[in-house]
Amino acid sequence: MVLDKLGESLRGSIDKLKKVLFLDKKVVNEIIKDIQKALIKSDVNISQVMELSERIRERALKENPPAGISKKDYMIKIVYEELVRFLGEDEEGIKIEKRPTQIMLVGLFGSGKTTQAGKLANYYKKRGYKVALVQTDTWRPAAYDQLYQLSNKIGVDFYGKENEKNPLKIYQEFKPHKEKYDVAIIDTAGRDALSDELIKELNKLNKEVQAEERILVLSGDIGQAAKTQAEAFHKSCNITGVIITKLDGTAKGGGALAACSATGTKVKFIGTGEKINDLERFNPKRFVGKLLGMGDIETLLEEISQMYEKEEMEDKSKKFLKGEFTLIDLFEQLESVRKLGPLSKVVNMIPGMANLNIDKELLEVQESKIEQWKHALDSMTKEELEMPEKINASRIERIAKGSGVPEQTIRELIKQYKQSKKLMKMVKGSDKKMKKMLSKVGLNNIPDLNP
């Protein structure tokens, strides 16, 4: 999960809050100290932490909860709302309103501009847009090859000129073709620092491109320095938003998110890993929901819907929620989940699951076994696949010999199948319980798990 340690610390504070019998000034201050420590460890600017703390303290001590809601439940609501406000409050994505919508990526060396260009192209292609990648980085020797390879991997059109040193000429060669596309993503050159030379080059290119979006790509591991970079690029290029990369586990990512929010520059996407699909729209409400263990079912369902037709997805969801699925259904589901990213990431999107403390090493082991399970399934009969309950010791021995998979691994597959049915019931109950709690404190924006 993104910002694992910060999430664990904040969930610990919420758990402590849930256990107290009475909420008084002493308890409020203790909870706030815990939140302060968590944010400071995540490299958030101390003055920002203090401002956030004071808002939480003032509301917790002065506001009276509505009738029927306890003070501690109301404080959970206050913590959630203030963290959302702290990280930008409202989502502001990139709107594709004209054809083409041109997105120009800017940033320093090492921020991951070219990689994010590929991720953005993949993101919009999966949503049905016709996308072009345009390489105008004439400084970094490997930039041309990298973006060309990414475009081939994703399956989008690529424009660039390997030996051309003038970025304007490269874009001008693309210009007559741009009307063919819904989205054009222009990858620009960087430098080690925001020099006058870079500013001059970007301004010339932007004047020619007249991009609808000018997105600054920032590395999450720069922490509080994100604020200085965001302000400097905004002043020189009039940026319209930010993508923060390398947020998968980095402690300093919290500082980058908070710093951008402080400048008034909206974070539009966050990079959550190294794979091409590891890019998420930044929604402060969903993000804080995940940090506090409330999950992010909306994003999970959105990602799943990219792989299934709506009707097929609804049918599969109903079967799983009722526990009416076979070994084939289970394997297809596991394969689909793998495409969404690590199981630990998916689990944390489900409301309540982050609080169950599921062993991450166990999840990693389960991922490695899926390929072996596939071989075992290939050696099963139609009857065994549809009715796993009939698989006894003699059948396991036969399947093991036919597939080359150890008998113990096949037993684990059958056990996983049975546990999955139990897990569906647990998730269903957990979601209802979580929804009831959220509704109680007025947080109704987390969607239902069940259709």
C-alpha positions as CSV (number, residue, x, y, z in Angstrom):
1,M,0.0,0.0,0.0
2,V,1.1,3.6,-0.6
3,L,2.6,5.2,2.5
4,D,2.3,1.9,4.5
5,K,3.9,3.2,7.7
6,L,1.8,6.4,7.8
7,G,-1.3,4.4,7.3
8,E,-0.4,2.0,10.1
9,S,0.3,4.8,12.5
10,L,-2.9,6.7,11.7
11,R,-5.0,3.5,12.0
12,G,-3.3,2.9,15.3
13,S,-4.5,6.3,16.5
14,I,-8.0,5.6,15.4
15,D,-8.0,2.2,17.1
16,K,-6.8,3.9,20.3
17,L,-9.6,6.4,20.0
18,K,-12.2,3.7,19.5
19,K,-11.1,2.0,22.8
20,V,-11.4,4.9,25.1
21,L,-14.6,5.1,27.3
22,F,-14.7,8.9,27.6
23,L,-13.3,11.6,25.3
24,D,-11.8,14.4,27.3
25,K,-9.1,17.0,26.7
26,K,-6.4,14.7,27.8
27,V,-7.4,11.9,25.4
28,V,-7.8,14.4,22.5
29,N,-4.3,15.7,23.1
30,E,-2.9,12.2,23.2
31,I,-4.6,11.3,19.9
32,I,-3.3,14.5,18.3
33,K,0.3,13.8,19.5
34,D,0.1,10.4,17.8
35,I,-1.1,11.9,14.6
36,Q,1.6,14.6,14.8
37,K,4.3,11.9,15.1
38,A,2.9,9.9,12.2
39,L,2.9,12.9,9.9
40,I,6.3,14.2,10.9
41,K,7.8,10.7,10.3
42,S,6.3,10.9,6.9
43,D,8.3,14.1,6.4
44,V,5.4,16.6,6.5
45,N,6.5,20.1,7.3
46,I,6.2,20.8,11.0
47,S,4.3,24.1,10.7
48,Q,1.7,22.3,8.5
49,V,1.4,19.5,11.1
50,M,0.9,22.1,13.8
51,E,-1.8,23.9,11.8
52,L,-3.6,20.6,11.2
53,S,-3.3,19.7,14.8
54,E,-4.9,22.9,16.0
55,R,-7.8,22.5,13.6
56,I,-8.5,19.0,14.9
57,R,-8.1,20.1,18.6
58,E,-10.3,23.1,18.2
59,R,-13.1,21.2,16.5
60,A,-12.9,18.2,18.9
61,L,-13.1,20.4,22.0
62,K,-15.6,22.9,20.8
63,E,-18.0,21.2,18.4
64,N,-20.9,19.3,19.8
65,P,-21.8,16.0,17.9
66,P,-25.3,15.5,16.6
67,A,-27.8,13.6,18.7
68,G,-27.1,9.9,18.9
69,I,-23.4,10.2,18.0
70,S,-20.7,9.7,20.6
71,K,-17.9,12.3,21.0
72,K,-15.2,9.7,20.0
73,D,-17.1,8.7,16.8
74,Y,-17.5,12.4,16.0
75,M,-13.8,12.9,16.5
76,I,-13.1,10.1,13.9
77,K,-15.2,12.2,11.5
78,I,-13.2,15.3,12.4
79,V,-9.8,13.6,11.8
80,Y,-11.0,12.2,8.5
81,E,-12.4,15.6,7.3
82,E,-9.3,17.6,8.4
83,L,-6.9,15.1,6.7
84,V,-8.9,15.3,3.5
85,R,-8.8,19.1,3.7
86,F,-5.1,18.9,4.5
87,L,-4.4,16.9,1.3
88,G,-6.4,19.1,-1.1
89,E,-10.0,18.3,-0.3
90,D,-11.5,17.8,-3.7
91,E,-10.3,15.6,-6.6
92,E,-9.4,17.5,-9.7
93,G,-8.5,15.1,-12.5
94,I,-7.5,15.8,-16.1
95,K,-10.6,16.4,-18.1
96,I,-10.6,15.3,-21.8
97,E,-13.0,17.9,-23.2
98,K,-11.5,18.8,-26.6
99,R,-9.9,16.8,-29.3
100,P,-7.0,16.5,-28.9
101,T,-6.5,17.3,-25.2
102,Q,-2.7,18.0,-25.0
103,I,-0.9,17.2,-21.8
104,M,2.7,18.5,-21.5
105,L,4.8,16.9,-18.7
106,V,7.5,18.9,-17.1
107,G,10.0,18.3,-14.3
108,L,13.6,17.7,-13.3
109,F,15.9,14.8,-14.1
110,G,15.0,11.7,-12.1
111,S,11.4,12.6,-11.5
112,G,10.1,9.9,-13.8
113,K,8.5,12.0,-16.6
114,T,9.0,9.5,-19.4
115,T,7.7,6.6,-17.3
116,Q,4.6,8.7,-16.3
117,A,4.0,9.7,-19.9
118,G,3.7,5.9,-20.7
119,K,1.5,5.3,-17.6
120,L,-0.8,8.2,-18.6
121,A,-1.0,6.9,-22.2
122,N,-1.9,3.5,-20.9
123,Y,-4.5,5.0,-18.5
124,Y,-6.4,6.8,-21.2
125,K,-6.1,4.1,-23.8
126,K,-7.7,1.7,-21.4
127,R,-10.6,4.1,-21.1
128,G,-11.2,4.1,-24.9
129,Y,-9.3,7.2,-25.9
130,K,-7.0,7.3,-29.0
131,V,-3.6,8.4,-27.6
132,A,-0.3,9.7,-29.0
133,L,3.0,9.9,-27.2
134,V,5.3,12.8,-28.4
135,Q,9.0,12.7,-27.4
136,T,10.5,16.2,-27.2
137,D,13.3,15.4,-24.7
138,T,16.5,16.1,-26.7
139,W,18.7,16.2,-23.7
140,R,18.6,12.7,-22.1
141,P,20.2,10.2,-24.5
142,A,17.9,7.3,-23.5
143,A,14.6,9.3,-23.5
144,Y,13.8,8.6,-27.2
145,D,14.3,4.8,-26.9
146,Q,12.5,4.6,-23.6
147,L,9.3,6.3,-24.8
148,Y,9.4,4.5,-28.1
149,Q,9.5,1.1,-26.3
150,L,6.8,2.2,-23.9
151,S,4.5,3.2,-26.8
152,N,5.0,-0.2,-28.4
153,K,4.3,-2.0,-25.1
154,I,1.1,0.0,-24.6
155,G,0.0,0.0,-28.2
156,V,-0.2,3.7,-28.9
157,D,1.2,5.9,-31.7
158,F,4.7,7.4,-31.1
159,Y,6.2,10.6,-32.5
160,G,9.8,11.6,-32.2
161,K,13.0,12.2,-34.1
162,E,16.1,10.5,-32.6
163,N,18.8,12.8,-33.7
164,E,16.9,16.1,-33.7
165,K,18.2,18.6,-31.1
166,N,15.4,21.1,-31.4
167,P,12.2,20.1,-29.5
168,L,10.1,22.6,-31.4
169,K,10.9,20.9,-34.8
170,I,9.8,17.5,-33.3
171,Y,6.5,18.9,-32.2
172,Q,5.9,20.7,-35.5
173,E,6.3,17.4,-37.3
174,F,3.6,15.9,-35.1
175,K,1.3,19.0,-35.3
176,P,-0.4,18.1,-38.7
177,H,-1.4,14.7,-37.2
178,K,-2.7,15.8,-33.8
179,E,-6.3,16.0,-34.9
180,K,-6.4,12.2,-35.2
181,Y,-6.1,11.8,-31.4
182,D,-8.2,12.4,-28.3
183,V,-5.2,12.7,-26.1
184,A,-1.6,13.8,-26.9
185,I,1.0,13.5,-24.2
186,I,4.2,15.5,-24.7
187,D,7.3,14.4,-22.8
188,T,9.7,17.3,-22.3
189,A,13.4,17.6,-21.3
190,G,14.5,18.1,-17.7
191,R,17.7,19.4,-16.0
192,D,19.3,18.8,-12.6
193,A,17.7,22.1,-11.5
194,L,15.2,24.6,-12.8
195,S,17.6,26.8,-14.7
196,D,17.0,29.8,-16.9
197,E,17.9,27.6,-19.9
198,L,15.2,25.0,-19.0
199,I,12.6,27.7,-18.4
200,K,13.3,29.3,-21.7
201,E,13.0,26.0,-23.5
202,L,9.7,25.0,-21.8
203,N,8.2,28.4,-22.5
204,K,9.0,28.2,-26.2
205,L,7.6,24.7,-26.4
206,N,4.5,25.6,-24.4
207,K,3.8,28.6,-26.7
208,E,3.9,26.3,-29.7
209,V,1.9,23.5,-28.1
210,Q,-0.6,25.6,-26.2
211,A,-1.3,22.6,-24.0
212,E,-4.5,22.3,-22.1
213,E,-2.7,20.7,-19.2
214,R,0.9,21.4,-18.0
215,I,1.7,18.8,-15.4
216,L,4.7,18.8,-13.1
217,V,6.1,15.4,-12.3
218,L,7.6,15.2,-8.9
219,S,9.4,12.3,-7.1
220,G,7.7,11.5,-3.8
221,D,11.1,10.9,-2.2
222,I,12.1,14.6,-2.3
223,G,9.7,15.3,0.6
224,Q,9.3,18.9,1.7
225,A,11.4,20.1,-1.3
226,A,8.3,19.4,-3.4
227,K,6.9,22.7,-2.2
228,T,9.8,24.7,-3.6
229,Q,9.8,22.9,-6.9
230,A,6.0,23.2,-7.3
231,E,6.2,27.0,-6.6
232,A,9.1,27.5,-9.0
233,F,7.6,25.5,-11.9
234,H,4.2,27.2,-11.3
235,K,5.8,30.6,-11.6
236,S,7.8,29.8,-14.7
237,C,5.4,27.4,-16.6
238,N,2.0,28.1,-15.0
239,I,1.5,24.4,-14.2
240,T,-2.1,23.1,-14.0
241,G,-1.4,20.1,-11.7
242,V,1.1,17.6,-10.3
243,I,1.8,13.9,-10.6
244,I,3.7,12.5,-7.6
245,T,5.8,9.4,-8.4
246,K,7.5,6.7,-6.2
247,L,4.8,6.7,-3.5
248,D,5.0,3.0,-3.0
249,G,6.1,2.7,0.5
250,T,8.3,5.8,0.7
251,A,8.2,7.6,4.0
252,K,8.7,11.0,2.5
253,G,5.7,10.8,0.2
254,G,3.5,12.4,2.8
255,G,5.7,15.5,2.7
256,A,5.4,15.8,-1.1
257,L,1.6,15.5,-1.0
258,A,1.2,18.0,1.8
259,A,3.7,20.4,0.2
260,C,1.8,20.5,-3.1
261,S,-1.4,21.1,-1.3
262,A,0.1,24.0,0.6
263,T,1.0,25.7,-2.8
264,G,-2.6,25.4,-4.0
265,T,-1.4,23.1,-6.8
266,K,-3.7,20.1,-7.2
267,V,-2.2,16.6,-7.3
268,K,-3.9,14.9,-10.2
269,F,-2.3,11.5,-10.2
270,I,0.0,9.4,-7.9
271,G,2.4,6.7,-9.0
272,T,1.9,3.7,-6.8
273,G,4.5,1.3,-8.2
274,E,6.8,0.4,-11.1
275,K,4.3,-1.4,-13.3
276,I,2.5,0.3,-16.2
277,N,-0.9,0.1,-14.4
278,D,0.5,1.6,-11.2
279,L,-1.1,5.1,-11.6
280,E,-4.1,6.4,-9.7
281,R,-6.2,9.5,-9.9
282,F,-5.6,11.3,-6.6
283,N,-8.8,11.7,-4.7
284,P,-8.1,13.0,-1.1
285,K,-11.3,11.4,0.3
286,R,-10.4,7.9,-1.1
287,F,-6.7,8.4,-0.2
288,V,-7.5,9.2,3.5
289,G,-10.1,6.5,3.5
290,K,-7.4,3.9,2.7
291,L,-4.9,5.4,5.2
292,L,-7.5,5.1,8.0
293,G,-8.5,1.6,7.0
294,M,-11.9,2.6,5.4
295,G,-10.8,1.1,2.0
296,D,-11.2,2.3,-1.5
297,I,-13.8,0.1,-3.2
298,E,-14.6,2.7,-5.8
299,T,-11.1,2.6,-7.3
300,L,-11.0,-1.2,-7.0
301,L,-14.3,-1.6,-8.9
302,E,-13.2,0.9,-11.5
303,E,-10.0,-1.0,-12.2
304,I,-11.8,-4.3,-12.3
305,S,-14.4,-2.9,-14.8
306,Q,-11.5,-2.1,-17.2
307,M,-11.0,-5.9,-17.6
308,Y,-14.6,-7.0,-17.8
309,E,-17.7,-6.1,-19.7
310,K,-20.2,-4.6,-17.3
311,E,-22.7,-7.4,-17.6
312,E,-20.0,-10.1,-17.2
313,M,-18.5,-8.2,-14.2
314,E,-21.9,-7.9,-12.4
315,D,-22.6,-11.6,-13.0
316,K,-19.2,-12.7,-11.6
317,S,-19.6,-10.3,-8.6
318,K,-23.0,-11.7,-7.7
319,K,-21.7,-15.3,-7.9
320,F,-18.7,-14.5,-5.6
321,L,-20.7,-12.6,-3.1
322,K,-23.2,-15.5,-2.8
323,G,-20.3,-18.0,-2.6
324,E,-21.5,-19.7,-5.8
325,F,-18.3,-20.2,-7.7
326,T,-16.1,-23.0,-9.0
327,L,-12.4,-23.6,-9.0
328,I,-12.3,-22.2,-12.6
329,D,-14.1,-19.0,-11.4
330,L,-11.7,-18.7,-8.5
331,F,-8.6,-19.0,-10.7
332,E,-10.0,-16.5,-13.2
333,Q,-10.6,-14.1,-10.3
334,L,-7.1,-14.6,-8.9
335,E,-5.6,-14.0,-12.4
336,S,-7.6,-10.8,-12.6
337,V,-6.5,-9.6,-9.2
338,R,-2.9,-10.2,-10.2
339,K,-3.4,-7.8,-13.0
340,L,-4.5,-5.1,-10.5
341,G,-1.2,-5.3,-8.7
342,P,0.1,-7.0,-5.6
343,L,-2.5,-8.7,-3.4
344,S,-1.5,-6.5,-0.5
345,K,-2.5,-3.4,-2.5
346,V,-5.9,-4.9,-3.5
347,V,-6.7,-6.1,0.1
348,N,-6.1,-2.5,1.4
349,M,-8.8,-1.2,-1.0
350,I,-11.5,-3.3,0.7
351,P,-13.2,-1.5,3.7
352,G,-12.1,-2.9,7.0
353,M,-9.5,-5.3,5.5
354,A,-6.5,-3.1,6.4
355,N,-7.5,-3.5,10.1
356,L,-7.4,-7.3,9.9
357,N,-3.6,-7.3,9.9
358,I,-3.3,-9.9,7.1
359,D,0.2,-11.2,6.9
360,K,1.9,-9.5,3.9
361,E,4.3,-12.4,3.5
362,L,1.4,-14.8,3.3
363,L,-0.1,-12.7,0.5
364,E,3.2,-12.8,-1.4
365,V,3.4,-16.6,-1.0
366,Q,-0.1,-16.9,-2.3
367,E,0.8,-14.9,-5.4
368,S,3.8,-17.2,-6.2
369,K,1.5,-20.3,-5.9
370,I,-1.0,-19.2,-8.5
371,E,1.1,-20.5,-11.4
372,Q,1.4,-23.9,-9.8
373,W,-2.4,-24.0,-9.2
374,K,-2.9,-23.3,-12.9
375,H,-1.0,-26.5,-13.8
376,A,-3.0,-28.5,-11.2
377,L,-6.3,-27.2,-12.6
378,D,-5.3,-28.3,-16.1
379,S,-5.1,-31.9,-14.8
380,M,-8.5,-31.9,-13.2
381,T,-11.7,-33.3,-14.7
382,K,-14.7,-31.2,-15.5
383,E,-16.5,-32.7,-12.5
384,E,-13.7,-31.8,-10.1
385,L,-13.4,-28.2,-11.4
386,E,-17.2,-27.7,-11.0
387,M,-17.5,-29.5,-7.7
388,P,-14.2,-29.3,-5.7
389,E,-15.9,-30.9,-2.7
390,K,-15.5,-34.2,-4.5
391,I,-11.7,-34.0,-4.6
392,N,-10.5,-36.7,-2.2
393,A,-7.0,-38.1,-1.4
394,S,-6.9,-40.5,-4.4
395,R,-8.0,-37.7,-6.8
396,I,-5.3,-35.4,-5.3
397,E,-2.7,-38.1,-5.9
398,R,-3.8,-38.5,-9.6
399,I,-3.9,-34.7,-10.1
400,A,-0.3,-34.4,-8.6
401,K,1.1,-37.1,-10.9
402,G,-0.6,-35.5,-14.0
403,S,0.5,-31.9,-13.3
404,G,3.8,-32.4,-11.6
405,V,2.5,-30.2,-8.7
406,P,3.1,-31.5,-5.1
407,E,0.1,-33.0,-3.4
408,Q,0.5,-30.5,-0.5
409,T,0.2,-27.6,-3.0
410,I,-3.1,-29.1,-4.4
411,R,-4.4,-29.5,-0.9
412,E,-3.6,-25.8,-0.3
413,L,-5.5,-24.9,-3.5
414,I,-8.6,-26.7,-2.2
415,K,-8.1,-25.0,1.2
416,Q,-7.8,-21.6,-0.5
417,Y,-11.1,-22.3,-2.4
418,K,-12.9,-23.0,0.9
419,Q,-11.3,-20.1,2.6
420,S,-12.3,-17.8,-0.2
421,K,-16.0,-18.6,0.3
422,K,-15.6,-17.8,4.0
423,L,-13.7,-14.6,3.1
424,M,-16.5,-13.4,0.9
425,K,-18.9,-13.7,3.9
426,M,-16.4,-11.9,6.1
427,V,-15.9,-9.1,3.6
428,K,-19.6,-8.8,3.2
429,G,-20.1,-8.5,6.9
430,S,-17.1,-6.2,7.3
431,D,-18.4,-3.8,4.6
432,K,-21.8,-3.6,6.3
433,K,-20.3,-2.9,9.6
434,M,-17.9,-0.3,8.2
435,K,-20.8,1.4,6.3
436,K,-22.9,1.5,9.4
437,M,-20.0,3.1,11.4
438,L,-19.3,5.6,8.6
439,S,-22.9,6.5,8.2
440,K,-23.2,7.0,11.9
441,V,-20.5,9.7,11.8
442,G,-21.7,11.2,8.6
443,L,-19.2,9.8,6.2
444,N,-21.4,8.4,3.5
445,N,-19.1,8.8,0.5
446,I,-17.6,5.3,0.6
447,P,-19.6,3.2,-1.9
448,D,-21.2,-0.2,-1.0
449,L,-19.2,-3.3,-1.7
450,N,-22.3,-5.3,-2.6
451,P,-24.4,-4.5,-5.8
